């Protein structure tokens, strides 16, 4: 007979880990499943120069502070190693190298099927902690692929040596795109295409992290059912730090408007200007992929989980780590603990 758990958590990133910590504290029989070979790999395999814009104080989970100066900014490897040490420190139950390919619900139990076995794991309750950043998204504006142009999504970018010689276009005005553009501008000509007016927030104000002030003014954790939360949710995500702004002002990065079409080596922008490029990095985000959840009503027609504050319309099914699941911090390390605490209190054991 397949093994029965009280709770199975799919995903052992920061969201799954903190959920596991809450369940273990309540002595709930559970396990985390993750396709990676090591805890923290979702951070470990990102681009080498990545540094978080949240200081260690806001990059730590409950019960264990990240080593080092709490006001310093962790690298992606420090973040990966911290998550691994967190799981080890609290001896959180997990299985790695387990790729979930299908989830169904029969009667009152969830059946989780994996790629390497026809047998299923069974759970009374299920937490989906796989995150929303699953499938890299490249807009359908490439009309003619040309082998002379390297197309690379930001999730596959590691370092400048990956690129061909020549001009680079970075598409997407988020923090990852900005960091990558700044790194590349030290070596070659860089264009940076954004679809909206960029908003910049300094990393520190009056000697304190900007996240201290966002928390102090009750914005960081303001729920989407509050006036503050609704206002904050309607704002474009800012770029933290002003390095790219300085590069643009100095002419080291050329800012462009939205890309309307890519035709071979030529890029056409909304203002009808054109540029010849040798490399395009698509920092255009991700789209969710929950097709493997084969439970009627769990996922909407547009591919999003049907949930309210992480609670699914399907009894016993929960989500954690979604952007704006309840507040701005829901998809950040600093905020996921609050969502996990909420779910742990309302789950039925």
C-alpha positions in Angstrom: 0.0 0.0 0.0 1.3 3.5 -0.8 2.5 5.5 2.1 0.0 8.0 3.6 1.0 11.4 5.0 -1.0 13.9 6.8 0.5 16.6 4.6 2.7 16.6 1.4 4.4 19.8 0.4 5.4 20.0 -3.3 8.5 22.2 -3.6 11.4 22.6 -1.2 12.3 26.2 -1.8 11.9 28.9 0.8 8.1 28.6 0.8 8.0 24.8 1.2 10.7 25.0 3.8 9.0 27.4 6.1 5.8 25.5 5.7 7.6 22.4 6.7 9.0 24.2 9.7 5.5 25.2 10.9 4.2 21.6 10.5 7.1 20.0 12.3 6.6 22.4 15.2 3.1 21.0 15.4 4.3 17.4 15.1 2.4 16.9 11.8 3.5 13.9 9.7 4.6 15.4 6.4 7.3 15.5 3.7 8.6 17.9 1.1 9.1 16.8 -2.4 11.5 18.6 -4.9 12.9 17.7 -8.3 16.3 19.4 -7.4 19.3 17.4 -6.3 20.1 19.8 -3.5 18.1 22.1 -1.3 18.7 25.7 -2.5 19.3 24.8 -6.2 16.7 27.2 -7.4 19.0 29.9 -6.2 22.3 28.1 -6.8 21.9 27.9 -10.5 21.0 31.6 -11.2 23.4 34.1 -12.7 26.7 34.3 -10.9 26.6 38.0 -10.0 23.1 37.9 -8.4 22.9 39.7 -5.1 19.6 40.0 -3.3 18.2 43.4 -2.7 16.8 42.3 0.7 19.5 42.4 3.5 20.2 39.2 5.5 17.8 40.5 8.2 15.0 40.3 5.6 16.3 37.2 3.8 16.1 34.8 6.8 13.4 32.5 7.8 11.9 32.2 11.3 14.1 30.5 14.0 17.5 30.8 12.3 19.2 34.0 11.2 21.5 33.9 8.2 25.2 34.1 9.2 27.0 37.4 8.9 26.1 41.1 9.2 22.3 41.2 9.2 22.4 44.5 7.2 24.6 43.0 4.4 23.1 41.7 1.1 23.4 38.0 0.5 24.7 36.5 -2.8 22.6 33.8 -4.5 25.0 31.1 -3.2 24.7 32.4 0.4 21.0 32.2 0.0 21.2 28.6 -1.4 23.5 27.4 1.3 21.4 29.1 4.0 18.2 27.2 2.9 20.2 24.0 2.9 21.5 24.6 6.4 18.0 25.6 7.6 16.6 22.2 6.5 19.5 20.4 8.1 19.3 22.5 11.4 15.6 21.7 11.9 15.9 18.2 10.3 12.9 18.9 8.0 11.7 15.8 6.2 12.2 15.9 2.5 12.9 13.8 -0.7 15.0 15.3 -3.5 15.2 14.3 -7.1 11.5 13.7 -7.1 9.7 15.2 -10.1 5.9 15.4 -9.6 4.1 14.8 -12.9 0.5 14.6 -11.8 -1.7 15.2 -8.8 -5.3 13.9 -8.5 -7.8 13.8 -5.7 -9.8 10.7 -5.1 -12.4 10.8 -2.3 -10.6 12.5 0.6 -7.0 11.8 -0.4 -4.5 13.4 -2.8 -2.5 11.1 -5.0 0.9 12.4 -6.1 2.5 10.7 -9.1 6.2 11.1 -9.8 8.3 10.6 -12.9 10.3 7.7 -11.6 7.6 5.6 -10.2 4.1 4.4 -11.1 3.2 4.3 -7.5 1.8 7.4 -5.8 2.4 9.1 -2.5 -0.9 9.8 -0.7 -1.7 12.8 1.5 -4.7 13.9 3.4 -3.8 17.5 2.7 -1.5 19.0 0.0 0.5 22.3 -0.1 1.7 23.5 -3.5 4.9 25.4 -2.9 6.3 25.2 -6.4 6.1 29.0 -6.8 4.8 31.0 -9.8 8.2 31.3 -11.6 8.0 28.0 -13.5 8.0 28.5 -17.3 10.3 31.2 -18.8 8.2 33.6 -20.9 9.4 35.1 -24.2 6.8 37.3 -25.9 5.7 36.1 -29.3 7.3 38.9 -31.3 10.1 37.1 -33.0 9.1 36.9 -36.7 12.3 35.5 -38.0 14.9 33.6 -36.1 18.5 34.2 -37.2 21.4 32.0 -36.1 23.6 35.1 -35.9 21.5 36.3 -32.9 21.8 34.6 -29.5 18.4 34.5 -27.7 18.7 33.8 -24.0 16.1 34.0 -21.3 17.4 35.5 -18.1 16.8 32.2 -16.2 19.5 30.7 -18.5 21.9 33.6 -18.2 24.9 32.8 -16.0 27.8 35.1 -17.0 28.9 37.4 -19.9 31.1 34.7 -21.4 27.9 32.9 -22.6 27.2 35.7 -25.1 28.5 36.3 -28.6 30.6 39.3 -29.5 28.7 42.4 -30.3 25.8 44.5 -29.1 23.3 43.2 -26.4 19.7 44.0 -26.0 18.2 43.3 -22.5 14.4 43.2 -22.7 12.5 43.7 -19.5 12.6 46.4 -16.8 12.7 44.4 -13.7 15.4 43.9 -11.1 17.0 40.9 -12.8 17.1 42.7 -16.2 18.6 45.7 -14.6 21.3 43.8 -12.8 22.2 41.8 -15.9 22.3 45.0 -18.1 24.7 46.7 -15.6 27.0 43.7 -15.6 27.1 43.4 -19.4 27.6 47.2 -19.9 31.1 46.8 -18.3 32.1 44.7 -21.3 30.1 45.8 -24.3 27.4 48.0 -25.8 24.1 47.4 -24.1 20.5 48.4 -24.9 17.8 48.2 -22.2 14.2 48.0 -23.4 11.5 48.7 -20.9 7.7 48.9 -21.4 6.9 51.4 -18.7 8.5 54.3 -16.8 11.0 52.9 -14.4 10.6 53.7 -10.7 13.8 53.5 -8.5 14.0 52.9 -4.8 17.3 53.2 -3.0 18.5 50.2 -1.1 19.0 52.3 2.0 17.4 55.4 3.4 18.9 57.2 6.5 21.2 54.2 7.0 18.4 51.7 7.1 17.2 49.2 4.5 14.3 50.3 2.3 12.5 47.2 3.5 12.7 48.6 7.1 10.8 51.7 5.9 8.3 49.6 3.8 7.6 47.6 7.0 7.5 50.7 9.2 4.9 52.4 7.0 2.9 49.3 6.9 3.2 48.6 3.2 5.4 45.5 3.0 2.9 43.1 4.6 -0.3 45.1 3.9 -3.0 42.6 2.8 -4.7 42.9 -0.6 -8.0 43.4 1.3 -6.7 46.7 2.8 -6.5 50.2 1.3 -2.7 50.2 1.7 -2.3 46.8 0.1 -4.6 47.6 -2.8 -2.7 50.8 -3.5 0.7 49.1 -3.3 -0.4 46.2 -5.5 -1.4 48.7 -8.3 2.2 50.2 -8.4 4.7 49.0 -10.9 7.5 47.0 -9.2 10.4 49.3 -8.5 14.1 48.7 -9.4 16.0 48.6 -6.1 19.2 50.6 -6.2 20.2 53.3 -8.7 23.1 51.7 -10.5 21.3 51.2 -13.8 20.0 54.8 -13.6 23.5 56.0 -13.3 24.7 53.9 -16.2 21.8 55.2 -18.4 22.6 58.9 -17.4 26.3 58.4 -18.2 25.4 56.8 -21.6 26.9 53.4 -20.7 23.5 51.8 -21.2 21.1 53.0 -23.9 17.4 52.9 -22.8 14.8 52.0 -25.4 11.1 51.7 -25.4 9.1 48.5 -25.7 10.2 46.0 -28.4 7.4 45.5 -31.0 9.1 43.0 -33.3 12.4 41.0 -33.8 13.1 40.3 -37.4 16.4 38.3 -37.7 19.1 40.6 -36.4 16.9 43.7 -36.5 14.9 44.8 -33.5 12.0 47.2 -34.1 10.8 49.3 -31.2 7.4 50.9 -30.5 8.8 54.4 -31.5 9.7 52.8 -34.9 13.4 53.1 -34.2 15.5 50.1 -35.2 18.7 48.4 -34.0 20.9 45.6 -35.2 21.9 43.3 -32.3 24.0 40.2 -31.8 22.4 39.0 -28.5 19.0 39.4 -26.9 18.5 38.5 -23.2 14.8 38.2 -22.4 14.3 39.3 -18.8 10.6 39.0 -19.4 9.6 36.9 -16.5 7.7 33.6 -16.1 4.3 32.2 -16.5 2.7 29.7 -14.1 2.4 26.1 -15.1 0.0 24.1 -13.0 -1.2 21.7 -15.7 0.0 18.8 -13.6 -2.6 19.5 -11.0 -5.4 17.4 -12.4 -8.2 18.4 -10.1 -11.3 20.0 -11.5 -11.8 23.5 -10.3 -8.3 23.9 -8.7 -6.9 25.9 -11.6 -8.7 28.7 -13.5 -9.0 28.9 -17.3 -6.1 31.3 -17.4 -3.8 28.9 -15.6 -3.9 30.5 -12.1 -4.6 28.7 -8.9 -8.2 29.4 -7.6 -7.4 30.4 -4.1 -7.9 33.1 -1.4 -5.0 33.8 0.8 -3.5 30.4 -0.2 -6.6 28.4 0.5 -8.0 26.6 -2.5 -11.6 26.0 -3.3 -10.7 22.3 -3.1 -10.9 21.0 0.4 -7.4 20.1 1.8 -5.5 21.9 -1.0 -3.3 25.0 -0.3 -0.8 27.2 -2.1 2.1 29.2 -0.8 4.7 31.5 -2.3 2.5 33.1 -5.0 3.1 36.7 -5.9 0.6 38.8 -3.9 -0.9 35.8 -2.4 -1.9 38.1 0.4 0.8 40.9 0.5 3.8 42.2 -1.3 6.1 39.9 0.7 4.2 36.7 -0.2 6.7 35.7 -2.9 9.7 37.1 -0.9 11.7 35.3 1.8 10.8 38.0 4.3 7.1 37.5 3.9 6.5 33.9 3.3 6.7 33.0 7.0 3.5 35.0 7.6 1.6 33.1 5.0 2.8 29.8 6.3 1.8 30.7 9.8 -1.7 31.6 8.6 -2.1 28.3 6.6 -0.8 26.2 9.5 -3.5 27.7 11.8 -6.4 27.0 9.5 -5.4 23.6 8.1 -7.3 20.6 9.6 -5.2 18.0 11.3 
